[in-house]
Every structure is written in structure tokens, then in C-alpha cells.
């Protein structure tokens, strides 16, 4: 579809161009203006946005850390800016800001198809890991080993342990789960279907992918329900058909409380557009049913506010390096003027929150702003009393990683710095376990909204490694290049 087709878009500049930089820069600036006007000005006047965004997003994260009120203000103002700037284009080519859009269903309504599983229901949490399947006490042992290695937070091990203790939670605790971007490699679709969950799925209309999802559902024990267009093609596009998707969900959601999982991903500015479109759907579906729960997965390659104990352990790991490592790294650090092997959390005082900055510049500002929109929506929803599941997943060998030569090489050498990169088949059931636990547990009481992301985080070690990640990833990339090349073949 062309840039003038109906759907959610960046605004036109008056000459038909829909560039991304002015809008994404403006959204980030607006988010912090009420908390730090100087930072807002630095964002607006940044000359090279694609290079300068990393440090500015770090500063915006630090601004959010200053107080709970600041975090909530930034989230609310950032979302308001996005909704006022992003637009919905109708079939006549007219555009209106998302905040004022009605999301009309302009095309033919979707029909519905369902696949009921015929396989036995998986009744315990089972996690494939390095050639074996872990469950019960063996899984608890591995969780403890990951905690000891600094790969996951202790709260992650505790949360997964709760699911081990409560296998009755696995079918999503009476919720009907709506997965947008249902075919995502890190998404919980296959796991939830194996546990007997009732899943509504929205994903792009790609025939081969839908044949795979239907076969998956047939093997499972749950139910997969999805939209079908007037030509019999499965799937829907939330960017270009948001009104039709909304109408279909409203018609099919039924009486059970709905849990909406946002797993859609796209390259470049399309990622911002799909995040904006899903935000619009979430707003309306929450209005329909206040018990609606919202769920996302957070990428580990972002900037996060972390608790003082994480900062303390990272510093301990830095100071505890062996004499030989220090001797080898010292001249390298000197030649690089401190830009290599720098200690983590240099600006944090003892006992203070820290900023774990793992943004990879090559991912670009559109990716980071799209993920920030999702995080702001999570903070805003939880502040309003809505049930939210928003968990940091570890570094994982996904297709998007292996096709990015820089990130793939860095992952290939990350183990040399105490970072574990996981296989997707390990991560999927673990993150699905956190999702179902979040749907049934008591609402948590948080001292700071950013704890939504640090609680039960599985960052792969990136937060607790002794080095500031960006000062070691380049070296890791050189060391991991052979591994990355093998995986790309």
C-alpha cells in the first residue's frame, strides 16, 4: 500500500512527504517538556537526530527516574503528543489527528474462522534449554543458576516459581487473549495454545504464515480465532484497517475479560505507526471493558531505570575483575580515552537508582520511540488501575538479530562479558509464564512507575555486567563475528 492509502500515518508536511524525524523528535521533546524544559530544547535543536538520539533518550530516562510524578507526567505527555501528531487518513485522503479520530470501519467487515486444538493439554511449565526440557525442580535449579550469574533478576525467578506452583494459571486464568502481531517470533501464541488458552489472533494477511499458525493451533489444545476478509484471506492489517479490526474484535471478544498482547514489529517508521495504531485500539477496547488487561514484551536493548542493588552488583563485578583482565584492559582503556571497558553506572551515587543504557545506535530512533510509546502506555494504564503485563525479555537469537550484522556480532561475543543470549524456544514459555501470572496475581504496589519494567526482568546479564554495555559491545562484536556469520548462513 502507498503512503496515501487509508490508515495510520505520520503527518504530511504539506508537500506530500511524511518524514519521521520531525515527529519522533517532537514526541520525545514534548514528553519531557513539563519535567525538564532544557532537555526538551536540546531534543528539538539536535542537528543529527539519528546519531544524537541515543544520549537524549538516556537523558529522558534519567528524567523519568527523578520521581514517580515525573515518570507519570512524561508518559502522559508523550502519549498525548503522539496522539496529536500521528494521523488517520481516510479513504478520501483526508487526515485527522489520532486523538480526534473515530476509527470508522470503512471496508467490508471481517468474517471469523476458528481452529480448535486436538492435542493433549500441556499441564506444567516446560522450558526447552540446551537440549533438554526443564520443569519442576530442575527448572527451579536453572532459575537459581541464572540469578547467581546475574542473567535474570531474583524477582524473575520468583515469578516463574509461582507459575510452577500454580499450573492452573497456564490457560490464562479465564481471560481471552488477543495477540496483535500473533506470529512474532518471541510471542506466546504457540505456548498459550499448548496450555489450552482461548486466543484471538491478528496478524498480517500472509498465506504461508497463516497455514503455519493454523497447523500450530490444530496440534495444540486451545482455540485460535482470527479474522478473514471478503476474499477468504486470513489476517488483518492494524495500520491500514484499524476500524475494521476494532469492529471485528468488538464483535468476537465475548464475555470473558480480554487481555491484549502487543507483539507487532516492523522496520523503520512503520514500527511507530503500528504502535500508534495499537494504542488507539487499546484505548477503545479499554473503554468498552475496564477489566481489559494490556501486555507487552520489552526489548533489552533500551534504556531502563534499575534499582540500587543492581547498580551495587555491577560495581562489585567491575572491581572484582581478575588482575590479568585489568592488566590487559588498562592500556586499551587508556588508548581509547575511557571509551572502552568503562565501569557501569558511573554517574549513579551509592544507594541511588541507575540507568542501564543498552540502546544499540544502529537500531535507529524510530525503533526506540516505538518502544517508548509502548512503555508510556504501560505506565499510564497501570496508573489508572488497569492490569498490565510488561516484562523485559533477554537478548535472544531472533531473525531480526541475525539479519543485523552489528547486533548479531555483538550477541555472538556477549558471553565473554557475562551476558547470556538465549534461543527463542527457551524464552517463549518463560515470558508466557510471566504473562499468565500477571493476569491472575494481585495488583502490585509500586514505589516508582519504572518498576513495571525492572520487576521480574530477564535482561540476560546486560544490567548487572560490570561494564557500561556500550563500551564493551564493540569488542564483543569483534569477538562474536565468526558466530554471527555462521548463524546468517
Secondary structure, 3 states (H helix, E strand, C coil): CCCCCCEEECCCCCCCCCCCHHHHHHHHHHHHHCCCHHHHHHHHCCCCHHHHHHHHHHHHHHHHHCCHHHHHHHHHHHHHHHHHHCEEECCCCCEEEHHHCCCCCCCCCCEEEEEECCCCCCCCCCEEECCEEECHHHHHHHHHHHHHCCCCCHHHHHHHHHHHHCHHHCCCCCCEEEEECCCCCCCCHHHHHHCCCEEEEECCCCHHHHHHHHHHHHHCCCEEEEEECCCCCECCCCCCCHHHHHHHHHHHCCCCCEEEEECCCCCCHHHHHHHHHHHHHHHHHHHHCCCCEEEEEECCCCEEEECHHHHHHHHHHHHCCCHHHHHHHHHHHHHCCCCCCCECCCCCCCCCCEEEECCCHHHCHHHHHHHHHHHHHHHHHHHCCCCEEEEECCCECCHHHHCCHHHHHHHHHHHHHCCCCECHHHHHHHHHHHHHHHHHCCCCCCCCCCHHHHCCCCCCCCCCCCECHHHHHHHHHHHHHHHHHHHHC
